[in-house]
């Protein structure tokens, strides 16, 4: 299915079709079906919503960003991506990133 055009998920640019949520508003949703997760996401448009994404599209995007940062030897960006939950994939192996001494 597609994201609702003009909806918060589509406008965020972060959530992609195929993503799986592991938490909504701090609540574990891994055992809920899509309709129940969607119900938890509904609310006032001006109110922020916190979700934790463990989906394939997001993970792939993070892995690609992580690989590129490592390839460019950008240690700060690598650490930032790892802190967000990015996991190295097969392309990442063998790349060594080190911080330059000041």
Secondary structure, DSSP 4 states (H G I P E B T S, - for coil): --PPTTSHHHHHSS--TT--EEEETTEE-TTS-HHHHHHHH---TTS---EEE--HHHHHHHHHHHHHHHHTT-HHHHHHHHHTT----GGGTT----PPP-
